[in-house]
Amino acid sequence: MTYRGDPAARVELEQQTVLIRTHEQVIVGQLHVRPQTRLKDEMDLCSDAYMAVTRARVYAPDARLLYVADFLLVARARIETIAPIEDLRLADPEAWALPSDRES
């Protein structure tokens, strides 16, 4: 678990692997969310213009890997869809897996 913000007012967070679709890219990475919070509620609770995604893999719409980033800020206004990857029925799950997900 990770913590966000002032050390005196720490918020416990869990990592959730998500697939984010923008008009130009598909991003698969770790979103840090409050435990027991639905993704929709997490998106509604945070008013930041950008959200942090770690261990990000960024793809073109045709699933071609463009680049990998340990840390990426994604503009909330550019997000068209976002979903926990575990809830998706993917045609090719291996194509979207994070490196450690393949090893498990």
N, C-alpha and C positions, 0 to 999 in steps of 0.2 A: 504494500500500500504506500501511497505517496501523500504528501501534504502540500496544500497550496496556501499562500498568503503569509501574513505576520505569524512568526513562530508562537507568539502568545495566544493567537486565536486560530490555531491550526484546524483545518478541515480534512478529515480522513477521506481519501479517494481510492477507488479501485480502477484498474485498467480494463477497458472494454474494447475489443477489436471491432472496428466499424468500417463500413464501406460508405464513402461520401462521393456523391456525383455532383459535379459542377457542369456548366455548359461545355467546357473544354477539356475536362480531366476527370479521371476516376482515382480516388485516393483511398488506399487501404492502410489503416494504422491504428494506433492505440489512442483512445480518448479517455481522459481521466475524469471519472464521474463519482458522485457521492454514492456510498453503498445503499442498496435497496431503493434506488431512484430510477424511474423509467427514463429512457433516453429523451422522450418528449419533454418530461418535466425538467430534466437537466438543461435542455435547450431553452426552455422558458425561464428558468431561474437565473441564468447568466445573461447579463445585458452587455457584455463586452462585444465590441465590433469584430473581434477575431477570437478563434478558439485554437488552443494548442493541440496538435496531433504529434505523437512521438512514434518512432519506428515506422515512418511513413514511406510508402511505395506509391509513386505517382505514375499513372498510366494514361495513354492517349485513349480516346473513345474506342479504338479498335483493339484494346487490351495490350498494346505494345508498351513495355516498360520505358518510361522517359527518364526517371531518376529516383534515387533513394535519399531520404533525409532522416537523420536522427530526431530532428525537431522541425516542425513546420507550423506556421500560423496560417489558418484558413479563414478567409472573410466570410462571416455568417451570411451576409447578404448575397453571396455568390452560390450558396448551397442550394441545389435543386432537390436532392434526396439524401437522406442519411439513414442507415439501418445497422443494427448489430449484425455482424457477418454470420454469427451462429443462427440467426433467424432466416437467412436467405437460402433458397434452394438454387444453387449455382450450377450452370451447365458444366463448368470445369473448375471445381473447387481448388485444385492444385494451382491454377493460374493466379488465384487471388490470395493464396496463403502467405502469411509472413514466414520468414525463414525458420523461426523456432516452432511455428505451428506445424511445419512439415516434419520436424524431428520427433514430435510427440506422438 
